[in-house]
Amino acid sequence: MNRIITIGREFGSGGREFGRRLAEELGFAYYDQEIISEIAKRTSLSEQYVEAIVEHQPSFSFPIHIGRSFYPAVNPAFEQTMAVYQEQARIITQMAAKSNCVIVGRCADYILKDCPDKFDFFIYGSMPYRTQQVADMESKIKRCREKGPEDEKLTDKELKQKITGIDKKRAKYYEVYTGHAWGDKLNFDLCINTTQTVIKEIVPAIARLFV
């Protein structure tokens, strides 16, 4: 039975780096952008268009997991969004069946909820007090500047708005497709706060959970 690790993450928390380093440490396959590329191949849509659908909130707001008996009348946007999600679910399920792997984002924890040997992480960067919340955002901004494209010329204010906006969209996407609150600790096996944390230093210790 393959071991599956899923990574949910806030934008700027370093969840992608955490997942990649953990996969390397364990010798597991790593899936992130590869999922978008595979969806694009199977649906004949551009990767940019697929990513826009996956990374942005759906064009409908009711939870799909409860099995509605009706659908919006002749709504191409709804149908295409659903087609992308269904293909994404198939691809993630197939990837999990192939080998031990780490899968980042894209509701993988929910899609693979029946997998018997699965461990779900949520990587975040929030603190309980206001002064610490400021430090948390500064940590996210710093990480985004280090990992982001060199030609991205955003002010701290603009980058903060980008971080907040992306997290809101991820939360809505997750809620619509799973019926659960995004980032709720009850949905994960371990939540890790990466504020002012050097990810490469904590990954070896985390990896020992799976040895």
N, C-alpha and C positions, 0 to 999 in steps of 0.2 A: 504494500500500500504506500503510495507516494505521500511525502510530507509537504504540506502546502502552508505557506506563510503569506498573509495578505497585509497590506500596509494602507491604512487610511491616513490622511494627513492634511493639516492646515497649510495654506500657501505660505512659503517662507520659513516653514518649520524645519526643513531639511529632510522631510520624509522620503523623498526620492533618493537622496544620497544615502540615507540610512538603509533603505531597501537594497540599493546596489551593493553597498559595502557588506551587508549581511549575506547577500547571495554569494559574493566572492569569498567571504570567510567560510561559508558552509559548502561551497562547491555546487550550489543550486543554480538552476536556470533562472534568469531574471527577465520579467516581462513588464513593459511599461509602454513606451511609444510603439513597440512592436504590435501591440493590440490594435492601435489606430491604423497602422499600415496594413494589417491583415483585413480589417473591416473594409478599408478602401479597396483592396483587391477583390474582395468577394461581392461588393455592392456596386463597383464601377463608379464610386464617388471619389472626389479628390480627398487627400488626407486632411487638407485645411478645412474642408467642409465637414468631414466626419468629426474632426477635433472640435469644431465649433458646436456641433450638436452635443458631444459628450461632455465638454467643459462648461456649457451654459445650461441654464435652467430650461426644462422642457417647455414646449409651447402650450401645454395643458397643465392643469393643476391638481386633478384628482389622483389619488393613489391607484396605480394600476395593479398592485399585487392582490387586490380584493376581488378581481374578476368582474368588472362591470358588465352589464348586459347590453349596454349601448355605447356607441362611439360617435364623436362629432360627425355630422353629415358631410361626406365628401370633403375631408380636410387633408390635403396632400401633405402639409407640414406635420400633422399628427402621424399619418401613416409612415412617413419617412423616418421620423424620430423613433417610432416603435420598431421599424425594420432594423435601424442601426442598433438599438438596444438588444433586440433579439439575436442579432448576429454577434454582438459583443458577448452575450451570455454563452452562445455556442462556442465561441473561440476560447473564452476563459475556461470553460468546462473541458474542452479538448486539451488545452495547455496543461491543466491540472492532472489530466489522465496520462500524460506523456512521461513526466518525471517529477522529482522533487523540484519545487520552484518557489520563487518570491514574486508576487503579483502586486503592483502598485495601483491603488485607486480603483475607479470604475465599478464600484459596488461589488467587488470580488468577494468580500466577506459574506455578502448576502447571497450572491449567485451560487456560491459553494457552501451554503449553510448546512447541507447534508453530508459534506465530506467528513469522514470520521477522524482523520488525522490532520487537522487544520488549526493554525494558531493565528489570531487576529491582533494586529497592533494598531494603535492610533497614535500618531505623532503630532504633538501640539506645542503651543508656546504661550499659554495663558497663566496668569498668576492671580491670586485672590485680592490683592490690594492695588489701589490706583497707581502708586509710585512704581510698583513692580510691573503693572501693565504697561507703563511707559517704557520701562526697561525691556519688556518683552517685545514691543513693537520695534524698538531700536535694534534688537537682536535680529528680528525678521528682515528689517530693511538692510542691515549689514550683510546678512546671508544672501539676500536677493541681489545685492550689488556684486558680491563675490562670484555668484553662480550665473548671473544673468548675462545677456549679450553686451559686448563692449560698447556698441553704438546706442544703447538705450540711455537716453538723456532725460531721466525723470527727476523731478525735485523730490525731497523727502515727503512732502505733502501728497504729491501725485502718486508716489510709490505706496504710501499708506492707503490711499483710496483704492489703488489696484489690488492690494492684498485683501482689504476688507471686501471689495466687490467680488473677487474670485471665490472667497470663502462663502459668501452668501449664496452664490450660484451653485457651488458644490453641495451646500447644505440642502438647497431646494431639490437638486437633482437626486440626491440620496433619499430624501424624504419621499419623493414621488414614486420612485421605483422600489423602495423597500418597506415603506410605511413606518420606518423608525427615524428617530432623531439623529442627525449626523453628529458624530463625536460623543454620543452618549456612552459613558463608561460601561454600561450594562451590555453593550453590544460587542465588547472587545475583551480579549484575554489580558492585555497589558497596554496601558496608556503611558507614553513617555513624554515628559516635558523637556524640550531641547533648548529652552532659553538659556543663553550663556553656557551652552554645552558644546564640547568638541566631539562631534559625532564619531569620528574615526577612533576616538579613545574609548567610547562605551560599547562599540559593536562587538569587540572580542568577548567581553563579559556576557553580553546578550546571547551571543552565538553558543555559549556553553549550555544554554537551556535546551539545545537541540542535538547535543552530542551524546 
